[in-house]
Amino acid sequence: MGEEYDNLQVLSEINEKTISQFSLDDTYQTLVDIGCQELGIDYGALFLTDNGQLEVKAICGLNNEYFKLHYSLSNSILKKAKSEILIVDNLQQAKTKNKYSQDLFIAEGFKSLLAAPIFVDDELEGLLLFLHSDVNYFSQEDFLPVETITTQAPLVIKKAKIFQKMERNVAGLSILQRTSSTINSTLNLEEVFNLTVDVIMGTMGVSMSGLFLLDESKENLNLVASTGVPGGEAEEKLIAKTQELCWRVIENKEAAIEDEIPDEHNELDTFNMKSGMIIPLIIRGEVIGAVAAGQVGFKRNFTEADTRFVTTLANQIAIAIENARMYNQMEELATKDGLTKLYNHSHFQEILAKEIEKAKRYERDLSLLMMDIDNFKDFNDTYGHQVGDEVLKELARLLKKEARESDIVARYGGEEFAVILPETDLNGAVEMGKRLNKAIRNMVIKYEGLEIKITVSIGASSYHEGKSQKKLINDSDDALYQAKDHGKDQTCAKEFCALEQ
C-alpha cells in the first residue's frame, strides 16, 4: 500500500499543479520540479525532441547555458533513453567522458544520471533528465516516481498544447478582427491600399510589403502600394522580380511561402532577402492581385498557423478592396458624366460652392471658364451623334490634360464644359482660356476614317466678395456668348474680349 499511496500522491500533485495553469512552458517546468522533489535532488531538465535534435525546455538547479544547447540525440549519451529509463552510475568514467564530452552535464562534473522518455501518442516527445554529483546515486527504486511522472506527462502536455493552440487561435482571431476593422474603416481606395501594406508588415513582422493589383484587362499587374522597399534603381529591380513571382502565384491561385529563398531566385540576394511570402487576393473565385512580403537579414520560420492567418487576412483584404472599388464606382456614377468621365453638372455645382467658400474665407482668387463647341449642332447633323460623342470624349481628354492639378473640369451640359480655376485671377483665367483655344484648334480627332477639327468659344469670370455662385456662372456664360458674337474660337471676359488669339 505504501508504494501505491506514493504513486497516487505524485499523480495528485501533478494534477493539482497543472490544472490551474495552461502554459506549455509552465507545464514542462512543473514536471521537472516534481521529479526533482520526488527523487530528493536539486538538478533536472526536460528536453524536447525534434528530428533527432534535443532542445532544453525546462531546468531545475542548472545554469541557463543549457537553454542555448541543441544536442544531437544520436551523439549524446541520452540516445539510450529513447525507449526506456536509463541510469548511468558514473558519467566521469574515461570511456563515457571521452565519447560524450560534448554533453554539458558531463563537462560540469555530474556523476550520476537518470533519464526517462516521454511519449505522446506513441511518438517520442522528450526526455526527463535528473543529475547528481555522487556516483551510483540512482537505483531501480527511483523508477516508480519517474514512471508515474512520465505516464502522466502526456496528458498534461496535450492539455497545455490544446490550450495554447486555442489561445493562439483566439489571439489570431482578435488580430484579424482588429486588422479587418482597420482595413474596412475607409472606403477610400488609396487609403485601403496603404492600410493593406501597413497591416501586412505589422501583423507578420516582416521588413517590407507590397500590394499588386491586376488592371481591368487582367494583362497588367501594377504595384499600388508598398512600405519598407528600398528606393532608386534597387526598387525597380525588386519590383520587377516580385511582379514576376506574383504572376506565378496568380496563375496557380496558391500562396508561395518560403522560409528560405530558393537558389533560382538568387537575384534577391542583392537585397539580402532571406524569407518571403506571396499570397493571392481572391474574391468569388477570381484573382484580383497579390500581397507580397519579404524578410531581410535573417531567415523566418513561417508556421502553418502563419499561413492560415495570412491567407485569411488576404481574404479580408480582397473584400476591403472590392468594397472600396464598388463604392468608388457608385460614387463615380453619382458624380461623373457617363460619356466624358468628367464631373457632372450637379457635382460641379457642389465643388464650385466649396471653392467659393474657400476663396471667401482665405481671401484667395477664384475664376471660372465656361466653354461651348462652336457650331456643334451643324456638326452633329453632318456626321451623326456617334461622331459627336467621340468629339465630346476627345475634348474632355484634352481639357483634363491641359488643366492644372488644382483645376476642376466638368461637363456642364450638352456640348458645354466648365473649368474651375482656384487661386487664379481674371487675367490668369483669360490666359488659360487662350491656351485652351489654341490647343483645341490644333487638335485633330480621328474617327472611322474622318479627321475632324473643332473650335470652342470661352467665357471667363472671377469671384469677388459678395458675388453669388449664380452670378459667377452667369457672368462666365455672358462672356461665352460675347465670344460667340465676336466671331467664335476665342476667350472673352465680361469686362473685355481677348480678340488677339
WOFEN-V848471 format. One record per residue. N is the residue number from 1. SS is DSSP state (h for helix, s for strand, l for the rest). BURIAL is I if it has 9 or more other C-alpha atoms within 8 Angstrom, else O. D_FIRST is the distance of its C-alpha to the first C-alpha in Angstrom with 2 decimals. Layout:
n=[N N]
ss=[SS SS]
burial=[BURIAL BURIAL]
d_first=[D_FIRST D_FIRST]
This chain:
n=[1 2 3 4 5 6 7 8 9 10 11 12 13 14 15 16 17 18 19 20 21 22 23 24 25 26 27 28 29 30 31 32 33 34 35 36 37 38 39 40 41 42 43 44 45 46 47 48 49 50 51 52 53 54 55 56 57 58 59 60 61 62 63 64 65 66 67 68 69 70 71 72 73 74 75 76 77 78 79 80 81 82 83 84 85 86 87 88 89 90 91 92 93 94 95 96 97 98 99 100 101 102 103 104 105 106 107 108 109 110 111 112 113 114 115 116 117 118 119 120 121 122 123 124 125 126 127 128 129 130 131 132 133 134 135 136 137 138 139 140 141 142 143 144 145 146 147 148 149 150 151 152 153 154 155 156 157 158 159 160 161 162 163 164 165 166 167 168 169 170 171 172 173 174 175 176 177 178 179 180 181 182 183 184 185 186 187 188 189 190 191 192 193 194 195 196 197 198 199 200 201 202 203 204 205 206 207 208 209 210 211 212 213 214 215 216 217 218 219 220 221 222 223 224 225 226 227 228 229 230 231 232 233 234 235 236 237 238 239 240 241 242 243 244 245 246 247 248 249 250 251 252 253 254 255 256 257 258 259 260 261 262 263 264 265 266 267 268 269 270 271 272 273 274 275 276 277 278 279 280 281 282 283 284 285 286 287 288 289 290 291 292 293 294 295 296 297 298 299 300 301 302 303 304 305 306 307 308 309 310 311 312 313 314 315 316 317 318 319 320 321 322 323 324 325 326 327 328 329 330 331 332 333 334 335 336 337 338 339 340 341 342 343 344 345 346 347 348 349 350 351 352 353 354 355 356 357 358 359 360 361 362 363 364 365 366 367 368 369 370 371 372 373 374 375 376 377 378 379 380 381 382 383 384 385 386 387 388 389 390 391 392 393 394 395 396 397 398 399 400 401 402 403 404 405 406 407 408 409 410 411 412 413 414 415 416 417 418 419 420 421 422 423 424 425 426 427 428 429 430 431 432 433 434 435 436 437 438 439 440 441 442 443 444 445 446 447 448 449 450 451 452 453 454 455 456 457 458 459 460 461 462 463 464 465 466 467 468 469 470 471 472 473 474 475 476 477 478 479 480 481 482 483 484 485 486 487 488 489 490 491 492 493 494 495 496 497 498 499 500 501]
ss=[l h h h h h h h h h h h h h h h h h h l l l l h h h h h h h h h h h h h h h h l l l s s s s s s s s l l s s s s s s s s l l l h h h h h l s s s h h h l h h h h h l l l l s s s l l l l l h h h h h h l l l l h h h h l l l l s s s s s s s s s l l s s s s s s s s s s l l l l l l l h h h h h h h h h h h h h h h h h h h h h h h h h h h h h h h h h h h h h h h h h h h h l l l l l h h h h h h h h h h h h h h h h l l l s s s s s s s l l l l l l s s s s s s s l l l l h h h h h h h h h h h h h h h h h h h h h l l l s s s l l l l h h h h h h h h h l s s s s s s s s s s s l l s s s s s s s s s s s l l l l l l l h h h h h h h h h h h h h h h h h h h h h h h h h h h h h h h h s l l l l l l s l h h h h h h h h h h h h h h h h h h l l l s s s s s s s s l l h h h h h h h h l h h h h h h h h h h h h h h h h h h l l l l l s s s s s s l l s s s s s s s l l l h h h h h h h h h h h h h h h h h l l s s s l l s s s l l l s s s s s s s l l l l l l h h h h h h h h h h h h h h h h h l l l l l s s s l l l s s l l l]
burial=[O O O O O I I O O I I O I I I O I I O O O I I I O I I I I I I I I I I I I I O O I I I I I I I I I O O O I I I I I I I I O I O O O I I O O O I I I O O I O I I O I I O O I I I I I I I I O O O I I O O I I O I O O I I O I I I I I I I I I I I I O O O I I I I I I I I I O O I I O I O O O I I O I I I I I I O I I I O I I I I I I O I I O O O O O O O I O O I I O O I I O I I I O I I O I O I I I I I I I I I I I O O O O I I I I I I I I I I O O O O O I O I I I I I O O O O O O O I O O I I O O I I O I I I O I I O O I O I O I I I I I O O O O I O I O O O O I I I I I I I I I I I O O O I I I I I I I I I I O O I I O I O O O I I O I I I O I I I I I I I I I O I I I O I I O O O O I O I I I O O I O I I I I O I I O O O I I O I I O I I I O O O I I I I I I I I I I I O I O O I I O O I I O O I I I I I I I I I I I I I O O O I O O O I O I I I I O O I I I I I I I I I I I I O O I I O O I I O I I I O I I O O O I O I O O O O O I I I I I I I I I I I O O O O O I O O I I O I I I I I I I I I I O O O I I I I I I I O O I I O O O]
d_first=[0.00 3.82 5.56 5.10 5.93 8.57 9.76 10.43 12.02 14.28 15.29 16.10 18.12 20.01 20.95 21.93 24.12 25.74 26.32 29.11 30.78 32.53 34.18 33.35 33.92 31.63 28.86 29.35 29.30 26.06 24.28 25.76 25.05 21.32 21.11 22.99 20.92 17.53 19.32 21.16 24.55 27.78 29.15 28.34 30.20 30.10 32.81 34.14 35.89 39.28 41.39 40.12 40.34 37.60 38.05 36.03 34.87 32.62 32.22 30.46 32.39 34.86 38.54 40.06 41.90 38.92 39.86 43.22 41.93 41.98 40.53 41.51 38.29 40.19 41.47 38.30 35.68 33.27 34.73 32.26 29.42 30.95 28.66 25.59 23.92 26.50 26.24 29.54 29.55 33.11 34.97 37.99 38.81 42.43 41.80 39.12 41.01 44.30 42.99 40.97 42.96 43.20 39.50 39.67 36.38 37.91 41.17 39.43 38.09 34.33 32.98 29.41 28.48 25.53 26.53 24.73 26.57 26.26 27.61 29.12 30.46 30.19 32.43 31.61 31.57 30.86 29.03 26.66 27.87 26.46 28.71 28.88 31.93 30.48 30.66 27.52 25.26 22.83 20.70 18.44 15.41 16.94 16.90 13.54 14.66 18.12 17.37 15.54 18.80 21.14 19.62 20.08 23.36 25.62 24.99 25.82 28.67 30.19 30.05 31.81 34.33 35.19 35.73 37.78 39.89 40.43 41.33 43.81 45.27 45.78 47.31 49.47 50.61 51.42 53.48 55.16 56.03 57.51 59.38 60.63 61.89 63.56 65.30 66.35 67.58 71.07 73.36 75.50 75.18 75.68 72.99 70.54 71.25 70.63 67.48 66.11 66.32 65.02 61.98 61.22 61.52 59.43 56.54 56.24 56.94 59.57 62.73 65.30 65.77 68.67 69.61 71.88 73.56 75.76 79.25 80.76 82.03 78.52 80.33 79.75 76.54 77.09 75.02 75.20 72.85 70.95 69.25 68.43 70.90 73.10 76.81 79.97 80.36 76.63 75.98 78.35 76.70 73.19 74.28 76.07 73.04 70.68 73.12 73.04 69.23 69.28 71.65 69.13 66.39 68.84 69.95 66.39 65.08 61.89 60.47 60.65 57.92 57.91 55.47 58.00 61.69 62.73 65.39 67.86 68.14 68.84 71.59 68.85 68.15 71.26 69.39 66.20 64.48 60.98 59.35 60.81 60.55 63.13 62.27 64.80 65.83 65.92 66.99 67.53 67.15 69.93 69.48 71.38 70.39 67.50 65.70 65.19 63.04 62.79 60.76 62.77 61.57 58.03 56.16 54.08 51.01 51.75 48.61 48.53 48.00 51.18 53.05 52.04 52.86 56.27 57.17 56.48 58.39 61.27 61.44 61.76 64.45 66.37 66.37 67.54 70.36 71.39 71.46 73.56 75.89 76.38 77.09 79.56 81.25 81.59 82.83 85.31 86.55 87.11 88.79 90.37 93.40 92.40 95.31 95.64 92.08 93.72 92.87 94.48 96.96 94.52 92.15 95.18 96.16 92.67 92.65 96.22 95.39 92.53 94.77 97.52 95.05 93.91 97.53 98.40 95.39 95.63 99.43 99.26 101.71 101.14 103.39 103.48 105.11 106.05 107.38 108.85 109.66 113.42 114.99 111.62 112.99 115.71 113.09 110.88 113.91 114.87 111.55 109.29 106.17 103.77 105.72 105.89 102.10 101.84 104.24 102.15 98.97 100.69 102.21 98.79 97.33 100.20 99.86 96.14 96.92 99.74 98.01 96.19 92.45 93.11 95.71 94.89 96.67 96.96 98.84 100.83 102.06 104.09 105.63 105.17 102.63 101.67 100.34 98.94 99.61 97.56 99.03 102.31 105.75 108.63 110.20 106.88 106.48 109.98 109.30 106.10 108.10 110.71 108.09 106.68 110.21 110.74 107.38 107.84 111.46 110.38 107.51 108.06 105.99 105.72 104.92 105.70 108.65 109.96 110.32 110.51 111.41 111.19 112.06 110.80 112.37 110.29 110.56 109.03 108.43 106.45 104.62 105.88 104.90 105.58 106.00 104.00 102.02 104.54 107.42 105.82 105.49 109.00 110.53 108.96 110.10 113.65 113.71 112.54 115.53 117.73 116.63 117.47 120.91 121.57 121.11 117.36 115.10 114.86 113.01 114.54 113.53 115.19 116.98 118.23 118.08 117.14 119.99 119.75 116.90]
